[in-house]
């Protein structure tokens, strides 16, 4: 069992670890050997759920309800979801920062969110009315977003600035493995939606409970907090770009990168059906095959990227390299509208996303305002740069495909992705506090 750190050991952990003004100890429990694999396992289950629901199960369900308008209807679902995604993470993050409980600040929110994900997924697969599907889909996404905010905050809570690359890589490792596993399992369950939704809801719930129980946080019941103020609460959601320029540039860079990356990524099933011309069952199976083949490349990229970025003390160069892989990947898909072309695209984007996840998450924790004292809230705001462009990407895809036709519109859509990731790279250059 880990010894409770003293003020001296708190200083050894790093000055950027949040300290309780009364006890002079870190507010959160210190990291342990169990925490890294726990973060990886929880991220694996969470992102398996996200990928399975978002890439396979929901598109299949939407297409089954109305084949002719599937792209438009998918965009509608994502736009409705977008409204809640913008609100949930920073709100949950803010209240998480202020939570007093025997389980600490993050655990109560993570457990409640996991229960909501489980409840929504148990119902989703049985629904056959589009409007009701939207309601329960939104509930599932609220749960996922409410789980993501405190989960991400564990890194600045428990790791000093110079040692955040490896835990960021572990989350990235879990994310990529989970994305592959989720797509494979969901691809084989594309014709059995109730079972598919249930499996992923249960997995998210179980791994979240294990993370909380195996890595008990320090009680925050006696945490000293300023009185709650509605004015301060709402004002806290605005982070001044003038006072925090690195935060603003990092937000913009992630937003633009994700908009370009996910403009096509969310349509993988439809790309295989409409652009590569595979039937539904074959497309679902091929999507799983693509993820499995790309998986080793993703794993190497995310682990190597995090380790190297800590080793050389640089983050941005790996993000630039990731953008280069995305450009090449889209170019391959434009030139090769075939199953091999889609496979190569998947491998290259997997490498890109692995590098990006391992280094961008670490970079974001280093540009937080207030020296990370409101980490969950600020990371929740930054995570809007993840959830918002993912939702907008489906709208962009629907507009482009409507303008150019299906499948002719896919090439302009891929070009749009190339432009976005290149612009995002230039936007990241002005960040000064991180190399």
N, C-alpha and C positions, 0 to 999 in steps of 0.2 A: 504494500500500500504506500502511495506517495506521501512524503512528509509535507505538512502545510508549510508553504514558503514564508520566510520572514521578510522584513523590509529589505534586508541585505540581499536575499536571494531574488527579490523582486527587481532590484537594480541590476542584478546579473542577467535577468531575463530581457532587459532592455527598457529604456526610458519611455518607449512608445507603448508599452503595455499599460492598460488603464488601471490606476491605483485607487483604492478606497481611501478617502481622506481621513477616515477615523482609525482604521486598523493599519494603514500604510502597506497593506498587502494587495496583490493583484485581485481585482474584483472577480474574475473568472478563475476556475481551477487551472493549474499549469498543464501543459501538454504531457501526455504519457505515450509509451510505446503502443498502447492499444488505440490511441486516437487516430493515428494515420490510417490503419486498415479499416477502422470504423467509418471514417469519412469516405474512404473509397467505396466501401460496401453500400453505404446509404446513398451516395451519389449514383452508384451503379443502378440500384433499384429505382431511384427517382427518375433518372434520365432514360432508363428502359421504359418506364411508364410514359414519360413525355414523348419519346420517339414513337413508341408503339401506337399511342392514342393519336398523336398529331400526324404521323406520316402514313399510317396504315388503317387503323380501325375507324377513325372519324371520316377520312376520305371515302372509305368503302361504304360506310353507313350512309353518308350524304349522297353518294352516287346511286346507291340502292333505292333511295327515296325518290330521286329525280335525276336520271342520267343526263338528260338534255341540258340541265342548268347546274351541273355539279360544281363547276369552277366558281360561278357566281354565288351559289349557296354556301360554298366553303368560305368564300370571302366574307359573306354576311356573318357567319358564325365567328370568324376571327375578328371582325370589326366590333361586334357586340362584346366579345371577350376582352378586346383591347381596353375598353372603358374601365373594366374592373382591374385589369393588369396594371394600369397606370396608378391606381389608387392603393391596391392591396399591399405591395411590397414596402413602400415607404411608411405607410400607416402601421403595418405590423412591425416593421423595423423600429419605428419610434416608440411604440408601446413596449416592444421587447427590451429596448434600452432602459425603460423605466420599471420593468417588472420586478416585483419583490415576491419571491417564493422559495420554499425549501429546496426546490430543484434548480434554482438559479434563474437567470433571465431568459434564456433561449428555450429550454426544454418544454415549458408549458405550451408555448406557441407551436412548437414542432409536433407535439403529441396531438393537440387539437386539430392542426392542419391535416395530419395523417388520418385521423378519424373521418374528416370531411371527404378526403380523397377516396377512402374506402367506401363510404356510404354512396357517393355519387357514381362510382364505377360499378357497384353492384346493380344499379338501376339502368345505367346508360344503354347497355347492350340489348335490352328488351324493348326499347322505345321505337315506335314507327311513325311518330308525328314530328315533323321538322321543328315546330315551335317548342315542343317539350324537350326535344334533343338539345336545343340551344340552352334551355334553362339548366339542365343537369350537366351539360358540358361546361357552362360557366361556373357552376358549383365545383366541379372537379378542378378547374383551373385556378379558382380562388384558393382551394386547398393547396395546390402545387406551389403557387406564388407565396402563400403564407408560410409554407415549409422552407422555401428557398431563401428567404430573407434572413432568418436566424441561423440557418445552416451556414450560409456564406460568412456571417459575422463571427463564427467560431474561429476562423483563421486569425483576424486581428485581435480577438479576445485572448487567445492562448499561445500565439507565436510572436516573437519579436520580428521587427521589420526585416532583418537580414536573413531570417530563416523561413520566409513564407513561400519560397519557390517550391520546395518539396511538398508541403501540404497542398499548395495550389495544384501541383502536378498530380497528387493523389486524387483530388476532386476531379481533375481533368481526366485522369486514368479511369476512374469510375464512370465518368460521363461518357467517354468514348466506348468503353466496354459495354456499358448499359445501352447506349444507342444501338450498338450492333446486336446485342442479345435481344433487345426489345423488338427490333425490326425482324429478326429471324423468327422469333416466336409468333409475333403478330402476323407475319407473312403466311405462316401455316395455319393461322386461325382466322384468316380473312373471311371465311365462310361460316365461322362460328363466333359471332361478335359477343354474345353474353359471356362465354367462357374466356375470351380474350380480355375483355374489360376487367373481369373479376380477378384473373391471375395477377394483373399488374397493380390493381388496388390493394390486394392482400400483401404483395411483395413490398410496396411502399410503406404500408402500415407496420409490418413486422420489423423491417430494417430500421425504421425510425425509433421504435420502442427499444430495440437492441442498442442503438447508438446512445440513447439517453441513459439506459440502465448500466451499460458497461463503462461509460465515461461520465460518471456523475459529476456535475458541476458543483461549485461552492454555493451554498445558500446565499440568496440575495435578500432575505427577509428583513435584514437590518440595514440595507443599503441606504446611504444618505442621498436624498434627492431634493432638488429645489421644488417648491410648490408648483402644481400643474397650472399652466396658463394657456387658455385657448389661443390667445394672440401669439404667444411664443410658439405654440404647437404648429399653427398654420404657417407662421413665418419661417419655421424651420425647414419647410419643404422648398424654400427658395435658397439656393446656394449661389451667392453672387459671383458671376464670372470674373468681375474686376478684382475681387478680393481672393478668389480661388481659381486663377486661370488654368492651372494644370488639371484641376478637377473638371472644368468646363471642356477643355480640349480632349481629355480622355473620354468624357461622356459622348462628345460629338463623334470622335473616331470610332468608338464601339458602335454607336447608332448606325453610322453609314456603312461600316463593315457588315454588320448583321443584316441590314436592309438588302445589300447586294448578295450576300451569301445565301440568305433564306428565301430570296425571291424565287429561286428554283428548287431549293432543297425541300421545301414543304410539298412540292408537287411531284416527288419522285415516282409515286405510284402512277400518276397521270402521264408523266413523261414516258414511262415504260409502255403504257397502254396506247397513248396517242402519237408520241413522237417516234418510239421504237416499234410500235405496232404489235404488242403482245396482248393476248387475252387476259382477263382479270386474274384468273387463278395462276397463270404462268407469270404474270407481272408481280403478283404477291410473292411467289416463290423466288423469282429472280432478284427481287429487292432484298430478300433475306440472304441469298447467295452473295450479292454484292457487298453487303455489310460484313459477312464472315470473311471474305477474301481481303477486304480492306482493313479488317481489325488489327492484324499484326503491325501494319504500317502506322495505324493510329496510335497503338500502344507505344511503339518505339518513339514516335514523335512527341507524345505528351510527356513521357518519362525523361527522354533525353533533353527536351526543351526546358523543363523545369530545373533539372540538374545543372545544365550548362548555364542557364540564366543566373542561378545562384553562384556558380563557379566563377563566371567572368564579371558578375555584377552588372549585367546589362539585360534589359527587357525588350526595348523597342526593336532592336535588330531582328529578333526572332519573329516579331509581328510583321515586319516588312517581308521577311522570307515567306511567312504564311500567305501573305497577300499575293506574292509571286506564284505560289502553287495554285491558288484559286484561279488566277488569270489563265494559266496553262490548262487547268482542268476544264474550264468553260470552252476554251479554244478547241480542245479535243472533242468535246461533245458536239460542237458546231460542225466540225469536219467529219465526225464519225457518228451519225445517228443510228447506231447499231447496238446490239447487246455488248460486244467488247468495248465500244466507245463509252457506254454507260458505266461499265465496270471500271475502266481507267479513270473516268471522271470521279467515281466514288473513292477510288484509292487516293487520288491526288487531293481531293477535298478533305479526306480523312486525315492525311498528313498535315494539311493546312490548319484544320480545326484543332488538331492535337497540339501543334506549336502555339496556336493562338490562345487556346484555353490555359495552357500551362504558364504562359508569360503575361497575358493580359490580366488575369485575375490577380496575380502578384502585383502588377503595376497599379491596378486600381486601388489596392489596399494601401499603397504608398502615396496616393494623392488625396487622401481623405481630409476634409477640413477638421479643425479642432483637435488635431493630433490623434484622430481616431476615437475620441471620447464618445461620439455618437455614431459608432461604426455601423450598427444594424440599420439605422435610419438612412445614413448616407449611402451605404451599399444598396439599400432598397431603392434609393433615387437612381443610383447608377444602373441598377438592374432594369429600370425602365428602358434604358438604352439597349436592353436585351429583348424584353417582352414587346415593347412598342413596335420596333422595326419588324419583328417576326410577324406580328399581326398585320402591319401595313404592307408587308411583302406580298401577302396573298391578294390584297387589293390591287397592288401594282401589277401582279401577274394577271389578274382578271381583266384589268384595263388593257394591258398590252395584248393579251390573247384575243380580246374582243375587237381591238383595233386592227390587228393583222390577220386574225382568223386562226383556227386550230386545224392542223399543227404548225402552220407557217409562223405563228407568233412566238414560238419557242426560241428561235434564233435571236430575234430582238431582245427577248427576255434574258438570254445568256449574255448578250452584249451589255445590257443594263447592269448585270452582276459584275462584269469586268470593270466597268467604269466606277462603280461604287467602291470596290475594294481598293482601287488605285487612289481614289480621292481620299478614302479613310487613312491611307498610309501617309499622305501629305498632311492631313489634319493632325496626326499624332506628333509630327516633328516639333511643334512649339512647346511640348511638355518639357520643362526644364529640370524638375526635381528628380526625374528618373531617366537614366541613360538608356 
